Amino acid sequence: MAKPLALAISLCLVLLNVLFQRGCLAARPQFESSQQNACQICELQAREPDIRIDCEAGRIESWDHYRNDFQCAGIAAQRVTIEPNGLHLPSYTHSPQLMYIVKGWGVMMTALPGCPETFELSQGSQQGQEGQSYEELERRQKVRFIGEGDIVVIPSGIVHWVHNNGDTSLVAVILLDTSNHLNQLDRNPRRFYLAGNPEDEFNQQQGEGISEQRRHSGQGSNNNNIFAGFNTSLLADALNVDIETARKIQGQNVETRSQIVRVEGKLVFLHPPIRSHAQETQQGQQEQQGQQGYENGLEETLCNIALKEYLGDPRRADIYTPQAGRINVLNSNDMPILRHLSLSAETGFLYNNAIYSPHWNLFAHEVFYVIRGSARVQVVNDKGEAVLDDEVREGQLFIVPQNHGVLQKAVDNQGFEYIAFKTQDNAVINTMAGRTSVLRALPEDVLANAYQISREEARLLKYNRQETVVLSSSSSS
Ligand SMILES: *[C@@H]1O[C@H](CO)[C@@H](O)[C@H](O)[C@H]1NC(C)=O
């Protein structure tokens, strides 16, 4: 009796599997996320974040990393908004991060292990911005200014915090490369906090229509900082502080203190006075020159490594077409640490009607976040199906899997401005239109025969575009 039943059930399961994993006609199952088939993508979406945590002085929004496209690309993404005077508490992640500042200004620190505290405030000799003098000696590592257009690289396990000392919201978009070779845990994003009682950033609370997969992962919503798990008296002993202080470090003195807190009074750091964007860039160039003049092997150490670049600078454009727009690329040539992390990024600004040449990424997935404006975007898979065909808007994120073809056209008076993160340090693209396109590389005869067109048409196809990547639309010119 039992045997035929079991057989029937297993047959059903096999059938279901076949239905769900092959072909784009089958409905996409909500919880299909076995990494094996994650790239069998039938549908991509440009989306706003799915999960939101409201904090005392800001919010943290995350995109649902269980979705197929995220599982396929092996990434997670967040948008962090810090209100003026807010502090995103010190934390680290097990996957490398790229953080792009979309709006606002602030300061941050990446605390590098074993590096000297190069900033020193000695007794009586320093005056803070508000005029108060420091009573005691404080040593700490360098605090960095960050502002709109900056990209910051945060390696795995490196503690960092961000403080908004400006008067507008600071908004950052963060890529967590969970499938990076430096991550030896699984692909679930995790953030380890050093303070507070952080809420779960990456998983929706119980009951909010959570998926099967999420229930299995057993993630609760009540988290603690990493000190909380240690025995208080052992911790007090290790830190050489009293029990009461150890309790506070563990976050035992507060019910909930979520991850972005309001700072009492003002945080004052010893640093050069606040500068304008232009000054900031100048300073950046000087820093770089300084580093270049110091090439004796020391620049390779973690302590001196460049972790920040002003990627929004129009003057540093790598690709520029006056009628159509520009692209700024950040790769391991600009920032050597990216070679270790196998990541890169680009920002782009297409004027209205301009087209980003249809192309594919040879070795990388590409994660787009729309900073301003909007674009018509199409992404095509190996079956020649448009798995994404949509108008993407400010605040949305979409993923272009490796080798999938993508075409973008700006369709907004503001144009289309984006930041794209790539999962490879020297991501190369193959364009399908323009002076450097693959069609130019193919012989006329091959084109003529492949498309059944005349030699004349083949020649036109090859040579009628002089631009390379950022193309002006014939309908606009
Ligand atoms: C913490 O460790 C101390 C010393 O080993 C021990 O006496 C105490 O019971 C422990 N506390 C807890 C909550 O386990």
The ligand as a MOL file (V3000), in Angstrom:
LIG
                    3D

  0  0  0     0  0            999 V3000
M  V30 BEGIN CTAB
M  V30 COUNTS 14 14 0 0 0
M  V30 BEGIN ATOM
M  V30 1 C 29.8950 33.8050 34.1040 0
M  V30 2 O 31.1420 33.2660 34.4860 0
M  V30 3 C 31.3060 33.2890 35.8890 0
M  V30 4 C 32.7600 32.8990 36.1660 0
M  V30 5 O 33.1080 31.7300 35.4380 0
M  V30 6 C 30.3050 32.3800 36.5400 0
M  V30 7 O 30.4470 32.3600 37.9500 0
M  V30 8 C 28.9010 32.8550 36.1840 0
M  V30 9 O 27.9450 31.9540 36.6610 0
M  V30 10 C 28.7760 32.9800 34.6900 0
M  V30 11 N 27.5090 33.6190 34.4040 0
M  V30 12 C 26.6220 33.0910 33.5870 0
M  V30 13 C 25.3640 33.8740 33.3990 0
M  V30 14 O 26.7990 32.0130 33.0310 0
M  V30 END ATOM
M  V30 BEGIN BOND
M  V30 1 1 1 2
M  V30 2 1 1 10
M  V30 3 1 2 3
M  V30 4 1 3 4
M  V30 5 1 3 6
M  V30 6 1 4 5
M  V30 7 1 6 7
M  V30 8 1 6 8
M  V30 9 1 8 9
M  V30 10 1 8 10
M  V30 11 1 10 11
M  V30 12 1 11 12
M  V30 13 1 12 13
M  V30 14 2 12 14
M  V30 END BOND
M  V30 END CTAB
M  END
